[in-house]
């Protein structure tokens, strides 16, 4: 079900505006890739988008993202309409943030990935769930759990035991490296 050329051009133009970090040829390229992925996703979404499995494989092969829990969350963050599939618009706009997002956009994105129940806060439990697989860099004598607890303490500015976006944003602005601690949901710089 290829789009008419006119509809295609319209979509490209609108995506250049909404996914403002990509130029025309990049948008066209990502749309082609999208069609390829939809073809690979022999699911009942065909035509409308591709499913979680194809999404996971793609991010895995393209960016080396391997953590399944994390990839599921990234999928949910892309899948804004919560339909279980990624549309072309969600795909291009999602990648714009993932690959070229401003600090602000990346912070919002990471926050959504970690806010498992979508209540606008990251609880210690949520942070713990998400970070326990990914914090590989621990001094040998330190329990990984302690490292995560410290991270939460540092970031919890108003000490209410959970992180609001304001807490999260302030921590990241004070210490950009913190975003790397949340790194598994962002692709490698390469």
Number of C-alpha atoms within 10 A of each C-alpha: 7 8 10 9 9 9 11 14 13 11 18 20 15 13 23 20 14 14 21 16 19 20 15 13 11 14 22 20 12 17 20 13 14 20 19 12 18 24 14 13 20 13 14 11 16 17 17 14 23 27 24 18 13 18 21 20 15 14 16 16 10 11 14 13 19 15 15 12 13 22 22 17 19 25 24 20 19 24 20 14 12 11 12 15 28 27 22 22 20 19 22 27 22 22 17 20 21 19 16 15 18 13 15 12 14 18 20 15 21 21 23 21 26 25 21 19 12 11 10 15 21 26 21 18 14 16 21 17 15 22 21 13 14 15 16 9 9 12 9 7 6 9 10 17 14 11 17 18 15 11 17 22 17 13 24 22 17 12 12 10 16 22 24 21 17 14 18 25 20 15 19 18 14 11 12 13 12 15 21 13 15 19 15 22 26 19 15 13 6 5
